[in-house]
Every structure is written in structure tokens, then in C-alpha cells.
């Protein structure tokens, strides 16, 4: 969750570090800090709150030096405070460390180091890394300071346990940074006479679009003019740079008030870009032949949060189009439950970032069970994509807002494409149906472009309901997960109480919380379940609810008789309708949060990439 940025080059590093931290704010954080190597001494500035507070403090101190590291912290050990903010230093004050992840054996290491005379200044697990490197430096012999630091960090890497990405700077090695990756994201930006170390590409995208993605256990040594990667055995490794196709403007707001609203409007283009991948040969992607695809007997979908809801929609697709029994698990549960090891099973992990710790842990378990694995992911070179046998890239471009929108609709689109291709491969979907659905897919970006024009109507409605105590969302079949997603989105950004239910279940308990004035959003496209959804509207309205119907043109007239407000979305195929139906719910969450003056792009207590368990 934390954000790391390091710079080594010919210029003063402080502006680069501050700018990089701003680009990493989307990851979620409670404090931030910066360390600059100035005249062979390390100058550190830290602050609680936004990066803007750190920037003010840094301007006062005005550190000057061409090597530096910075960090945004999301508390896991120790309360949010200046003392617990990164960077952390050793007893000498000559070595600083930034860290993303969790050191599982930090209490044992801390006790050991204290017995050796080390004094700790914080409650964090990170500080043990700095002191451990300091201790290892004392006992390391080398021909140069740089070699000494590399060996000390390598030894430290063998002593700490957990998931971590680490950046290290030492006063005795000016012009040099060291990074280590193990189960937490770390990427190198390759510039001209300057290089970057970061948690994510947006931190340095303004300066370079060439990146090196590190593997677990690898170490990287950065100088202004060169970058060296060492493998797990400490041997130099040649790594081919990846050219990032996103430009800086794509990663910024583009004139919108918030990233969230921009990314809602990005969805037509995101779907179009994702559909370019829909022609994928999935057999080739997974490294199997068509016969192996036809032998698939079980599919496990693994995800967290919004991606989990995309997986729930995908279950309907896979079972209807491909005829393959499919289960959907929260990744945090999948890791710890007993999973039968049946042959011919495919495990699909869905994650926008590809760095979600629970999802990575769950897919590793699936691999150990011998399952084929596929990632549906938006980030090229991410950990999840390197673990899985194959990856369907959604090509959304960077999604900065913590609340996922365009990644969600692209994930569902990817699930549909996968189900359709599997159905064709195993004969469950006829050639006629395949062509019909493929045509609907092709028209989806155009339908989405029409759907995002609904913002004004939704915005107007929120004036009447934004102060409500609770919100209810109802759906059936493929729209049931959309009801869950609508409730989650509202909770994430507005902090209001919201619940999503299968409409057929409200009589079995949930209807008790519907009373006068409760806003109830009912997803009811004009399909085979439309009549039953009309009944749900009547049941809710009879109890005084403020009923809002989301339907297609053929259902408008009947919906108007049973709802207080009707939103009309374009009609597409029944299975694809959820991709459009979620849009008014995204606008709803945004505008209620805006009227409540919430921090929309960085909601409290949340992070974009949950990279710790």
C-alpha cells in the first residue's frame, strides 16, 4: 500500500521525490517523508497528513542533493505519526530505509538488535531493516563502500521474512541507491543520466516511459548512468526494459475535478482497448492446446473487492456460455480453505493492479494444487502476471482513484470474452450464438459512450437523497453482483451505509430495513426477470421507499408506474447489460460523496493496491 520513490541523477532530487510522491497518493497513505543526501550527510523531512504538508516542510529545510528517497506510509505497525513515518534511519543516522510491506519476524529481530545495543525511535517493523543493515555493515568486509553496502543488504535480505520492497540510501555511497523486492511491487524507471526506484510507474512517468520490473528476491543498484540487477544468487542479470504506453496526461485528471469522474468517462475507450485483446487465443495464452481447453471441468475465480464482483458476473458467463461449473472465492478465504485438487481446473485471478497480496497468495496456492492459472489484470509486468500461466490484459490505462470504475467494467468484458471463447472451444456455444455475442461485444464501447451521458440526471437526483441514512440496491441474475458493486462503491467514497441484495431475497429478511424515504435502486432491464423486478419495486414502494429504477427503453413505461424515478440505459444483450447498468451507480456514488465533501479519490482507511495481507 505504501509508496516508494527514489531518484539518482544530475539534478537536485527533492523536486523529483515530491512530485513522485504526489503521483503515488492514489495508493492511500497517512504520512510521508523524504531523505536527501546532501554533502555526505542525510537530511530527512517527515510529516503526517498529505504530501502537500511534506512539501511545505521540505521547502523550509531546502535540502540539496542529487540522490534521494521518499515514501508515503499507510500504517500497519504503529500509529500514524511523524516518528513512525518513513524514511527510517540507523543509529548512526548515515543510513536510511523506505519499505513497503510487512516484516513478519520484526519483533524477534528488534529484540536481538536491542541486545546488541541498537536504539529504536519508532514503533514500526521497518526500522529493524535499517538497524539490521547497520549491523551487517559492521561485519562486512569489501574493497569499496558500494560493495560493502550491497553485501550487507544481501545478508539482510536473507534475515527478514515477509512481503517487502525496500529502498536503501547510505551516506558513504553518494550517487547510489539500492532496492530489494520480495512479494511487494518495485519498478525501476530508466532515464537519461537519471534513474528512478518506485512502487509504481506513475511516480516517474513524467520523466521516462522505460521501466524494469523486478522479480521476487532480486536486488537493483541504481547510479545516474547505469542500473544493475542482481538475481536471487547475487549474479548480475540482464533485464529487458518495458516501454510503458501510457503518457503522463493519461495518468492525470485531464481537467476533471477528480480521477474517479474522469475514469467513469474513460470507460468507452477502456472497453474498446480491452476488446482488442478479446481475439486472444486462450489456448496459446495458457500454454495448452485446444484439446486441453475442451477438457476443462472446473473453474475457480479468485479476487477481492470490486474485482470479486466482476468475478461473480463472470460465473454466470462461464456457466452459461462455456457450460463449466464455476466457483467464485474471496482471495483471503481461498488461501485458507480446503480446496479439492481436481484435474482439469483453471484458476482465474482478477486484479486491477496485479499486486493485491491476498490474490497473489491465493493464486500461488492454486498453482501448488496443479491448476492452470490465468490473470485478468491491467498492469503490465505486475507480480500476478508473472506468476500466472497466462494473462488477459484489460488495457484500461492507469486507474488512479481508489474506487475502481473502468477497471471493473473492463474486467467483466474480459470475463465475457473468455467465456465466449471457451464456449466455442468446447462446443457449448454454437457458431451462430458466438457471432451474435461477438457483434454485441463490438458495439459495447458505443453503448457505453451513450450511457456516460447520464451523469446530469443522476447528479440531479442526488440533491434529494444524499443525506439519507442508508441505501439499498437490488438486482437478479447477472445484475445481482452489480447491486453489490453499487453498494460497495457508495460505501467506499461516501462512507454511507449501503447494502446490495438479490431482489428475490428481500422477503427473507432485508425488507425489514426498508422504511419511509429509504432510497432503493432496482436494476431491472427489460429481460425475462423484468416482471419479477416490477414486483420488487411495488414491495419496496409500499413501505415508503424512494424507488429508483434502472431499466432499458422497453421497460420505461411499466417502470414509471412503480418507481419514483426511472433511469434509462441503452439495451445490449442480456448478459452484457450489467456493464452498462453499473454506470449510473458509479455516478451516484461520486455525486453523493461530492455533496458530502468526502475525499473521493483517496477515501479514508483505503488504498488502491492492498499489497499486505
Secondary structure, 3 states (H helix, E strand, C coil): CCEEEEEECCCCHHHHHHHHHHHCHHHCCCEEEEEEEECCEEEEEEEECCHHHHHHHHHHHCCCCCEEEEEEECCCCCCCCCCCCCCEECCCCCEEEEEEEEECCHHHHHHHHHHCCCCCCCCCCCHHHHHHHHHHHHCCCCCCHHHHHHHHHHHHHHHCCEEEEEEEEECCCCCCEEEEEEECCCEEEECCCCEEEECCHHHCCCCCCEEEECCCCCEEEECCCCEEEECCCCCEECCCCEECCCCCCCCCCCCCCCHHHHHHHCHHHHHHHHHCCCCCCHHHHHCCCHHHHHCCCEEEEEECHHHHHHHHHHHHHHHHHHCCEEEEEEHHHHCCCCCCCCCCEEEEEEECCCCCHHHHHHHHHHHHCCCEEEEEECCCCCHHHHHCCEEEECCCCCCCCCCCCHHHHHHHHHHHHHHHHHHHHHCCCCHHHHHHHHHHHHHHHHHHHHHHHHHHHHHHHHHHHCCCCEEEEEECHHHHHHHHHHHHHHHHHHCCEEEEEEHHHHHHCHHHHCCCCCEEEEECCCCCCHHHHHHHHHHHHCCCCEEEEEECHHHHHHHHHHCCEEEECCCCCCCCHHHHHHHHHHHHHHHHHHHCCCCCCCCCCCCCCCCCC
